[in-house]
Amino acid sequence: MRRGTRRRLLAVALVFGLSFALAGSLLVYFAPFWLIERMTDVYLLKNGVHHREVLVDGHRIHYLEAAPQKSGGVEKPVVLIHGLGARASDWAALIPALAKGGYHVYALDLLGYGRSDKPFHGDASLSSEERIVSGFIGTLKLQSPAVGGWSMGGWIAAKLALDEPAKVRRLMLFDAAGVYMAVDFPITLFSPSNREQFDELVDRIEPNHHYVRVPAITIPGLLRNFQRGKWFVNSSLESMLDGREILDFRLHRLKMPVLIVWGTEDKLTPVAGAERMHAAVPQSVLVELEGCGHLAIAECSSTAIPPTLRFLNADPPLPGSVSVVPAPKR
């Protein structure tokens, strides 16, 4: 190859390389959440998790589905409900593990969240979202699934288990809301509009020693994403704060097996709430994860998944108990 031709090829390669680098930098700055979603999609697809849609009460509800990787001849459905301001893909660490364990997993985006419909000024209250989950289970004809909920999703899951116990074979609560606690944070916590508010949110959901370090370049794009979802987050939050849906005086009516998994350093829904839930539901299995915060099922999946599978696999159900799992290695 002539020297001039080689130089031209190198110049072209350099231009393309710089163009890709610039495009990547622009994506990181302007659309970091989109980039995170695409990366998560690749991970999920690689692990046999697929995107689906279904109509529930006239609304298009998006969900993730993973078929069991091994079958014992008996369908074992699991429905997962995300938390406030979150989405189905937040269960990315748990879904493949459950499918590998023989479970048929369905993780839905609640109305107004993720890739589900976002009706103009729609109702995202706890009761409304509970109806969506109930309709989702009915529409897909799932027979008495195990139902798991994280944070606000745990509140919705527990409400469903109380209101329609025939639809919940086993209940799993991960750092769940639902019992009374002092609200010592501003209502803007879940829809930050500036760096200070963003840092406060991160500090609340992370344990004392943070697992996540958010690059500064991504924060403007993340703030824009929070603001886009503000209406539905506020609708859900108002329902959670008005006091009418508090579960303290109802939890004792739960009769199905219950798993409670909690980070001991959860600063949003403190572990004292988990202990009160366990006291109200004596058959519950309480697992406290040391060194983990509100995002325990994701950030501490190595210690959260084994007790979850033990709970689901146990036949007969595990007796009520309390255990503490040491902090995972980093």
C-alpha positions as CSV (number, residue, x, y, z in Angstrom):
1,M,0.0,0.0,0.0
2,R,1.4,3.4,-0.9
3,R,2.3,5.8,1.8
4,G,-0.2,8.4,0.7
5,T,-3.0,5.9,0.6
6,R,-2.2,4.6,4.0
7,R,-2.2,8.2,5.4
8,R,-5.6,8.9,3.8
9,L,-7.0,5.7,5.4
10,L,-5.6,6.6,8.8
11,A,-7.1,10.1,8.4
12,V,-10.5,8.6,7.6
13,A,-10.3,6.2,10.5
14,L,-9.3,9.0,12.8
15,V,-12.3,11.1,11.6
16,F,-14.7,8.2,12.2
17,G,-13.2,7.5,15.6
18,L,-13.5,11.1,16.7
19,S,-17.1,11.2,15.3
20,F,-18.1,8.1,17.3
21,A,-16.4,9.5,20.4
22,L,-18.3,12.8,20.0
23,A,-21.6,11.0,19.4
24,G,-21.0,8.9,22.5
25,S,-20.2,12.0,24.6
26,L,-23.3,13.8,23.4
27,L,-25.4,10.7,24.3
28,V,-23.9,10.6,27.7
29,Y,-24.7,14.3,28.2
30,F,-28.1,14.6,26.6
31,A,-29.6,11.2,26.9
32,P,-27.8,9.1,29.6
33,F,-31.0,7.4,30.7
34,W,-31.6,6.3,27.1
35,L,-28.1,4.9,26.9
36,I,-28.5,3.0,30.2
37,E,-31.8,1.5,29.0
38,R,-30.2,0.3,25.8
39,M,-27.3,-1.3,27.7
40,T,-29.8,-2.9,30.0
41,D,-31.8,-4.2,27.0
42,V,-28.7,-5.9,25.7
43,Y,-28.1,-7.6,29.1
44,L,-31.7,-8.7,29.4
45,L,-31.9,-10.1,25.9
46,K,-28.6,-12.0,26.4
47,N,-30.2,-13.5,29.5
48,G,-33.5,-14.6,27.8
49,V,-35.6,-11.7,29.0
50,H,-38.0,-10.2,26.4
51,H,-40.2,-7.1,26.1
52,R,-44.0,-7.6,25.8
53,E,-47.1,-5.5,25.9
54,V,-50.7,-6.2,27.0
55,L,-53.8,-4.1,27.3
56,V,-55.1,-3.6,30.9
57,D,-58.2,-1.5,31.4
58,G,-57.6,0.0,28.0
59,H,-54.0,1.0,28.8
60,R,-51.0,-0.4,27.1
61,I,-48.8,-2.0,29.8
62,H,-45.3,-2.9,29.0
63,Y,-43.6,-5.8,30.8
64,L,-40.5,-8.0,30.8
65,E,-41.0,-11.8,30.5
66,A,-38.5,-14.6,31.1
67,A,-39.6,-18.2,30.6
68,P,-38.2,-20.8,33.0
69,Q,-34.9,-22.3,31.9
70,K,-35.8,-25.6,33.4
71,S,-39.3,-27.0,33.8
72,G,-40.7,-29.4,36.4
73,G,-44.0,-29.7,34.6
74,V,-45.7,-27.2,36.9
75,E,-46.0,-23.5,35.9
76,K,-44.5,-21.3,38.6
77,P,-45.3,-17.6,37.7
78,V,-43.7,-14.7,39.6
79,V,-44.9,-11.1,39.1
80,L,-42.6,-8.3,40.1
81,I,-43.7,-4.7,40.8
82,H,-41.2,-1.8,40.8
83,G,-41.0,1.2,43.1
84,L,-41.7,4.9,42.9
85,G,-40.1,6.6,39.8
86,A,-38.7,3.2,38.7
87,R,-39.4,0.7,36.0
88,A,-39.5,-3.1,35.3
89,S,-35.8,-3.2,34.2
90,D,-34.7,-2.3,37.7
91,W,-35.3,-6.0,38.4
92,A,-32.6,-6.9,35.9
93,A,-30.4,-8.7,38.5
94,L,-33.3,-10.9,39.8
95,I,-35.3,-11.8,36.7
96,P,-32.6,-14.1,35.1
97,A,-31.9,-15.8,38.4
98,L,-35.6,-16.6,38.9
99,A,-35.9,-17.9,35.4
100,K,-32.8,-20.1,35.9
101,G,-34.4,-21.4,39.0
102,G,-37.5,-22.6,37.1
103,Y,-39.8,-19.6,37.5
104,H,-41.8,-17.8,34.8
105,V,-41.1,-14.2,35.5
106,Y,-43.3,-11.2,34.6
107,A,-42.1,-7.7,35.6
108,L,-44.4,-4.9,34.6
109,D,-44.1,-1.2,34.2
110,L,-46.9,0.4,36.2
111,L,-49.2,2.9,34.5
112,G,-47.3,6.1,33.9
113,Y,-43.9,4.5,34.3
114,G,-41.2,3.0,32.0
115,R,-42.6,2.1,28.6
116,S,-46.2,1.7,29.7
117,D,-48.9,4.3,28.7
118,K,-48.6,7.7,30.3
119,P,-52.2,9.2,30.0
120,F,-52.3,12.9,30.3
121,H,-52.8,13.7,34.0
122,G,-53.4,10.0,34.6
123,D,-54.0,8.4,38.1
124,A,-51.0,6.7,39.5
125,S,-52.3,6.3,43.0
126,L,-51.7,3.1,45.0
127,S,-55.3,1.9,44.4
128,S,-55.1,2.7,40.7
129,E,-51.8,0.8,40.3
130,E,-53.1,-2.1,42.4
131,R,-56.0,-2.4,39.8
132,I,-53.5,-2.4,37.0
133,V,-51.5,-5.2,38.6
134,S,-54.7,-7.2,39.4
135,G,-55.8,-6.7,35.8
136,F,-52.4,-7.6,34.5
137,I,-52.6,-11.0,36.4
138,G,-56.1,-11.6,35.2
139,T,-55.5,-10.7,31.6
140,L,-52.4,-13.0,31.3
141,K,-54.4,-15.7,33.2
142,L,-51.7,-16.2,35.7
143,Q,-52.7,-18.8,38.3
144,S,-51.9,-17.6,41.9
145,P,-48.4,-16.2,41.2
146,A,-45.9,-15.3,43.7
147,V,-45.9,-11.5,43.8
148,G,-42.9,-9.4,44.7
149,G,-42.7,-5.7,45.2
150,W,-39.9,-3.2,45.8
151,S,-40.4,0.0,47.8
152,M,-43.7,1.4,46.6
153,G,-44.2,-1.8,44.6
154,G,-44.1,-3.7,47.9
155,W,-46.9,-1.6,49.2
156,I,-48.9,-2.3,46.1
157,A,-48.1,-6.0,46.3
158,A,-49.2,-6.2,50.0
159,K,-52.4,-4.3,49.2
160,L,-53.2,-6.8,46.5
161,A,-52.4,-9.7,48.8
162,L,-54.8,-8.3,51.4
163,D,-57.6,-7.3,49.0
164,E,-57.4,-10.3,46.6
165,P,-55.5,-13.1,48.5
166,A,-56.5,-15.7,45.9
167,K,-54.3,-13.9,43.4
168,V,-51.1,-14.1,45.5
169,R,-49.7,-17.5,46.4
170,R,-46.6,-16.1,48.1
171,L,-45.7,-12.5,48.9
172,M,-42.2,-11.0,48.7
173,L,-41.4,-7.5,50.0
174,F,-38.1,-5.9,49.2
175,D,-37.3,-2.7,51.2
176,A,-41.0,-2.0,51.0
177,A,-43.0,1.0,51.9
178,G,-46.5,0.7,53.5
179,V,-46.1,1.0,57.3
180,Y,-46.1,4.3,59.1
181,M,-42.8,6.1,59.2
182,A,-41.7,9.7,59.8
183,V,-41.4,11.5,56.5
184,D,-38.1,13.5,57.0
185,F,-37.5,14.3,53.4
186,P,-38.9,16.9,51.0
187,I,-41.6,15.8,48.5
188,T,-39.3,16.9,45.7
189,L,-36.9,14.1,46.7
190,F,-38.1,11.8,43.9
191,S,-38.2,14.4,41.1
192,P,-34.9,16.4,41.6
193,S,-34.4,19.5,39.5
194,N,-30.9,20.5,40.5
195,R,-27.6,18.9,41.5
196,E,-28.2,19.4,45.2
197,Q,-31.5,17.6,45.1
198,F,-30.0,14.9,43.0
199,D,-27.2,14.3,45.5
200,E,-29.8,14.1,48.3
201,L,-31.8,11.4,46.4
202,V,-28.6,9.4,45.8
203,D,-27.6,9.7,49.4
204,R,-31.0,8.4,50.6
205,I,-31.1,5.4,48.4
206,E,-27.5,4.4,48.8
207,P,-26.0,2.8,51.9
208,N,-23.4,4.6,54.0
209,H,-20.6,3.4,51.6
210,H,-22.1,4.2,48.2
211,Y,-22.2,1.5,45.5
212,V,-22.8,4.0,42.8
213,R,-20.7,7.0,41.7
214,V,-22.7,9.0,39.2
215,P,-20.5,10.8,36.6
216,A,-21.1,14.6,36.7
217,I,-21.5,14.7,32.9
218,T,-24.7,12.5,33.1
219,I,-26.5,14.5,35.8
220,P,-28.1,17.2,33.5
221,G,-29.6,14.5,31.4
222,L,-30.8,12.5,34.4
223,L,-32.4,15.6,35.9
224,R,-34.4,16.1,32.6
225,N,-35.6,12.5,32.8
226,F,-36.8,13.0,36.4
227,Q,-38.7,16.1,35.4
228,R,-40.4,14.3,32.5
229,G,-41.8,11.7,34.9
230,K,-42.7,14.2,37.7
231,W,-46.5,14.1,37.2
232,F,-46.9,10.4,37.8
233,V,-44.3,10.3,40.6
234,N,-46.2,13.1,42.4
235,S,-49.5,11.3,41.9
236,S,-48.1,8.2,43.5
237,L,-46.4,10.1,46.3
238,E,-49.5,12.0,47.2
239,S,-51.4,8.7,47.6
240,M,-48.6,7.3,49.8
241,L,-48.5,10.4,52.0
242,D,-52.3,10.9,52.6
243,G,-52.4,8.2,55.3
244,R,-55.5,6.3,54.0
245,E,-53.5,3.4,52.6
246,I,-51.2,2.7,55.6
247,L,-51.1,-1.0,56.2
248,D,-50.1,-1.2,59.9
249,F,-53.5,-2.3,61.0
250,R,-54.1,-4.8,58.2
251,L,-50.8,-6.7,57.8
252,H,-51.8,-9.3,60.4
253,R,-54.5,-10.5,58.0
254,L,-51.9,-11.8,55.6
255,K,-52.0,-15.6,55.7
256,M,-49.8,-16.7,52.8
257,P,-46.1,-17.2,53.1
258,V,-44.3,-13.8,53.2
259,L,-40.7,-13.0,52.6
260,I,-39.2,-9.6,53.8
261,V,-35.8,-8.7,52.4
262,W,-34.2,-5.4,53.6
263,G,-31.0,-3.5,53.6
264,T,-29.8,-2.7,57.1
265,E,-28.6,0.7,55.9
266,D,-31.8,1.7,54.1
267,K,-32.2,5.4,54.8
268,L,-35.5,5.8,52.9
269,T,-37.5,3.0,54.4
270,P,-35.5,2.1,57.5
271,V,-35.1,-1.5,58.6
272,A,-37.3,-0.8,61.7
273,G,-40.2,-1.0,59.3
274,A,-39.2,-4.5,58.2
275,E,-39.1,-5.6,61.8
276,R,-42.6,-4.2,62.5
277,M,-43.9,-6.0,59.4
278,H,-42.3,-9.2,60.6
279,A,-43.9,-8.8,64.1
280,A,-47.3,-8.3,62.5
281,V,-46.9,-11.3,60.2
282,P,-45.5,-14.1,62.4
283,Q,-45.1,-16.6,59.5
284,S,-42.9,-14.1,57.6
285,V,-39.2,-14.8,56.8
286,L,-37.2,-11.7,57.5
287,V,-33.8,-11.4,55.9
288,E,-31.7,-8.4,56.8
289,L,-28.8,-7.6,54.4
290,E,-25.8,-5.9,56.1
291,G,-24.1,-3.0,54.3
292,C,-27.0,-2.6,51.8
293,G,-29.4,0.3,51.3
294,H,-32.7,0.9,49.7
295,L,-31.6,-0.7,46.4
296,A,-30.6,-4.0,48.1
297,I,-32.2,-6.4,45.6
298,A,-30.1,-4.7,42.8
299,E,-26.9,-3.6,44.4
300,C,-26.7,-6.6,46.8
301,S,-28.1,-9.2,44.5
302,S,-25.4,-11.7,45.4
303,T,-26.7,-11.9,49.0
304,A,-30.4,-11.1,48.2
305,I,-31.1,-13.7,45.5
306,P,-30.2,-16.9,47.5
307,P,-32.7,-16.4,50.3
308,T,-35.3,-15.3,47.7
309,L,-34.9,-18.6,45.9
310,R,-34.9,-20.6,49.1
311,F,-38.2,-19.0,50.1
312,L,-39.8,-19.7,46.7
313,N,-38.5,-23.2,46.5
314,A,-39.4,-24.3,50.0
315,D,-42.2,-26.9,50.2
316,P,-43.7,-26.8,52.7
317,P,-43.1,-23.0,53.2
318,L,-40.3,-21.9,55.5
319,P,-41.3,-21.2,59.1
320,G,-41.2,-17.6,60.4
321,S,-37.6,-16.5,61.1
322,V,-35.1,-13.6,61.3
323,S,-31.7,-13.8,59.8
324,V,-28.9,-11.4,59.1
325,V,-26.6,-11.8,56.0
326,P,-23.1,-10.3,56.1
327,A,-22.3,-7.5,53.7
328,P,-21.3,-8.7,50.2
329,K,-17.7,-8.5,49.1
330,R,-16.9,-5.6,46.8
